[in-house]
């Protein structure tokens, strides 16, 4: 489905007329962070009912915690004030296209910045195992003040399942 620039401008005018953006502050280190997949069926803000300004949402292939994602979070942390706190939600989903990338092991290994021989450690065909792996990585990279949880969204039911609760849940 293609959407014209004119249509996008009309949609933006409707958005701007609503004023939802007015008065929003730059994200702080306490703002909720969400990592989700680029799949157009799985917009983390819609799936989790987030409104503009409630979270910083990063999307990549598979919604994975990669070295590049961690570098981006580190840069964002420098732009915000105060020590890292708040929460990080890792949102994977069923029927993810990343499974198809198993046919391209060299590119997939490059994406994760690991040797091809280590691709099995990423569980790309199982979103439940993958979210557990990514929560483990994130918990090692973020201080304990950042509560990390892992969720899986079912594209058929629209429901989210908590696979790894945050440490306080």
C-alpha positions as CSV (number, residue, x, y, z in Angstrom):
1,X,0.0,0.0,0.0
2,X,1.4,3.3,-1.0
3,X,0.5,6.6,0.7
4,X,1.1,9.8,-1.2
5,X,3.0,12.8,0.2
6,X,-0.3,14.8,0.0
7,X,-2.1,12.3,2.1
8,X,0.7,12.3,4.7
9,X,0.5,16.1,4.8
10,X,-3.3,16.0,5.3
11,X,-2.8,13.4,8.1
12,X,-0.1,15.6,9.7
13,X,-2.4,18.7,9.6
14,X,-5.1,16.7,11.5
15,X,-2.4,15.6,14.0
16,X,-1.1,19.2,14.5
17,X,-4.6,20.6,14.9
18,X,-5.1,18.2,17.9
19,X,-2.2,19.8,19.7
20,X,-1.1,16.5,21.4
21,X,2.5,17.5,20.9
22,X,2.3,20.8,22.8
23,X,4.3,21.0,26.0
24,X,6.0,17.7,25.7
25,X,9.5,17.7,27.2
26,X,12.6,15.9,25.9
27,X,12.8,12.4,27.2
28,X,14.6,12.0,30.5
29,X,16.5,9.0,31.7
30,X,13.4,8.0,33.6
31,X,11.2,7.8,30.5
32,X,10.1,4.3,29.5
33,X,12.2,2.8,26.8
34,X,10.8,0.2,24.3
35,X,12.6,-1.8,21.7
36,X,10.4,-3.4,19.1
37,X,10.4,-4.7,15.6
38,X,10.2,-2.7,12.4
39,X,7.3,-4.9,11.2
40,X,4.4,-2.6,10.2
41,X,1.9,-4.9,11.9
42,X,3.6,-4.3,15.3
43,X,3.9,-0.6,16.2
44,X,4.9,-0.8,19.9
45,X,3.1,2.5,20.7
46,X,-0.2,1.1,19.4
47,X,0.3,-2.4,20.7
48,X,1.1,-1.1,24.2
49,X,-1.4,1.8,24.2
50,X,1.4,4.4,24.6
51,X,0.6,8.1,23.9
52,X,3.0,10.6,22.4
53,X,5.7,11.4,25.0
54,X,5.2,8.4,27.2
55,X,8.1,6.4,25.9
56,X,11.1,6.4,23.7
57,X,10.5,3.7,21.1
58,X,13.4,2.2,19.1
59,X,12.6,-0.2,16.3
60,X,14.9,-2.5,14.5
61,X,14.7,-5.9,12.7
62,X,13.3,-8.4,15.2
63,X,13.2,-5.8,18.0
64,X,16.6,-7.2,19.1
65,X,19.1,-5.9,21.6
66,X,22.1,-5.6,19.3
67,X,25.4,-3.7,19.8
68,X,24.0,-0.9,17.6
69,X,20.9,-0.6,19.7
70,X,22.9,-0.4,22.9
71,X,25.1,2.3,21.4
72,X,22.0,4.3,20.5
73,X,20.6,3.9,24.0
74,X,24.0,5.1,25.4
75,X,23.9,8.2,23.2
76,X,20.3,9.0,24.2
77,X,21.3,8.6,27.9
78,X,23.9,11.3,27.3
79,X,21.2,13.7,26.0
80,X,19.1,13.2,29.1
81,X,19.6,14.4,32.6
82,X,20.1,12.2,35.7
83,X,21.2,8.7,36.2
84,X,19.6,5.9,34.1
85,X,16.4,4.7,35.7
86,X,12.9,3.8,34.6
87,X,12.1,0.8,32.5
88,X,13.1,-1.0,29.3
89,X,10.5,-3.1,27.6
90,X,11.7,-5.6,24.9
91,X,8.9,-6.4,22.6
92,X,9.2,-9.3,20.2
93,X,6.4,-10.9,18.2
94,X,5.1,-14.0,16.6
95,X,5.6,-14.6,12.9
96,X,8.6,-12.3,12.8
97,X,10.3,-11.8,9.5
98,X,13.7,-12.2,11.1
99,X,13.2,-16.0,10.8
100,X,13.6,-15.6,7.1
101,X,17.0,-14.1,7.6
102,X,18.4,-17.4,8.8
103,X,18.8,-18.1,5.0
104,X,21.4,-15.2,5.0
105,X,23.7,-16.2,7.9
106,X,26.5,-13.8,6.9
107,X,24.3,-10.7,7.0
108,X,22.5,-11.9,10.1
109,X,25.7,-12.5,12.0
110,X,26.9,-9.0,10.9
111,X,23.7,-7.5,12.2
112,X,24.3,-9.1,15.7
113,X,28.1,-8.4,15.4
114,X,28.9,-12.1,16.1
115,X,30.5,-14.9,14.2
116,X,28.2,-17.0,12.0
117,X,29.0,-20.0,14.2
118,X,27.3,-18.2,17.1
119,X,23.9,-17.5,15.4
120,X,22.2,-20.3,17.3
121,X,22.7,-18.3,20.5
122,X,20.3,-15.7,19.1
123,X,17.2,-18.0,18.7
124,X,16.0,-16.1,15.7
125,X,13.2,-18.6,15.0
126,X,11.7,-18.5,18.5
127,X,10.5,-15.1,19.8
128,X,10.0,-16.4,23.4
129,X,13.6,-17.7,23.6
130,X,14.9,-14.6,21.8
131,X,13.2,-12.2,24.2
132,X,14.7,-14.1,27.2
133,X,18.2,-13.8,25.6
134,X,17.7,-10.1,24.9
135,X,16.5,-9.4,28.4
136,X,19.6,-11.1,29.7
137,X,21.9,-8.9,27.5
138,X,20.0,-5.7,28.5
139,X,20.2,-6.5,32.2
140,X,24.0,-6.8,31.9
141,X,24.3,-3.6,30.0
142,X,21.9,-1.4,32.0
143,X,22.3,-0.6,35.7
144,X,19.9,-2.3,38.1
145,X,17.9,1.0,38.3
146,X,16.6,0.3,34.8
147,X,13.9,-2.4,35.2
148,X,14.0,-4.6,32.1
149,X,11.1,-6.8,31.0
150,X,10.4,-9.0,27.9
151,X,7.1,-9.3,26.1
152,X,5.9,-11.2,23.1
153,X,3.0,-9.9,21.0
154,X,0.8,-12.4,19.2
155,X,0.0,-11.0,15.7
156,X,-3.1,-13.2,15.4
157,X,-4.8,-12.3,18.7
158,X,-3.4,-8.8,19.3
159,X,-2.4,-9.8,22.9
160,X,0.9,-9.4,24.6
161,X,2.3,-12.0,26.9
162,X,4.9,-11.3,29.7
163,X,7.7,-13.7,29.1
164,X,10.2,-12.1,31.5
165,X,8.8,-9.7,34.1
166,X,10.9,-6.8,35.4
167,X,12.7,-7.5,38.7
168,X,10.0,-5.8,40.8
169,X,7.0,-7.5,39.2
